[in-house]
């Protein structure tokens, strides 16, 4: 039963992460003219992704750094 709870929490967290990422896609970030709307500005950035386990599960938090390059 604990395994099923962990699976449900994993599914919920994955859904929340997907919703959060898709929520960041809109807007006019970096746009200076109407022609630039929807254009992603070029550059490099590093994003840290951290997975935090359920308390008492015996797992430890894991982090990974991802470098995003837009050309």
C-alpha positions in Angstrom: 0.0 0.0 0.0 2.9 2.4 0.7 4.2 1.6 -2.8 0.9 2.6 -4.3 0.9 5.9 -2.3 4.5 6.6 -3.6 3.4 5.9 -7.2 0.4 8.3 -6.8 2.6 11.0 -5.4 5.0 10.6 -8.2 2.3 10.9 -10.8 0.9 14.0 -9.1 4.3 15.7 -8.8 5.1 14.9 -12.5 1.8 16.5 -13.5 2.5 19.5 -11.4 5.9 19.9 -12.9 4.5 19.6 -16.4 1.8 22.2 -15.7 4.4 24.5 -14.2 6.7 24.2 -17.2 3.9 24.7 -19.7 2.8 27.7 -17.8 6.1 29.4 -18.5 5.8 29.2 -22.3 3.7 32.3 -23.0 4.3 36.0 -22.8 6.5 38.4 -24.7 9.7 38.0 -22.7 12.5 39.9 -24.4 10.2 41.3 -27.1 10.9 44.9 -28.2 8.8 45.1 -31.3 5.6 43.4 -32.4 7.6 41.4 -34.9 9.6 39.8 -32.0 6.6 38.4 -30.1 7.0 34.7 -29.8 10.7 34.7 -30.6 13.0 33.1 -28.0 16.0 35.3 -27.3 19.4 33.5 -27.9 21.7 32.8 -25.0 22.8 30.2 -22.4 21.4 29.6 -19.0 21.8 26.9 -16.4 18.7 25.4 -14.6 18.9 23.3 -11.4 16.2 20.6 -11.1 15.8 19.1 -7.6 13.7 16.1 -6.8 12.7 16.0 -3.1 11.4 12.6 -1.7 8.4 12.0 0.5 9.4 12.3 4.2 10.2 9.0 5.7 10.5 7.2 2.4 14.2 6.4 2.8 15.2 8.2 -0.4 17.4 11.2 -0.6 17.0 14.4 -2.6 18.6 14.5 -6.0 19.7 17.5 -8.1 20.8 17.9 -11.6 22.0 21.0 -13.5 20.9 21.4 -17.1 22.5 23.9 -19.5 20.0 25.3 -22.0 21.5 26.9 -25.1 19.3 28.8 -27.5 20.9 29.8 -30.8 
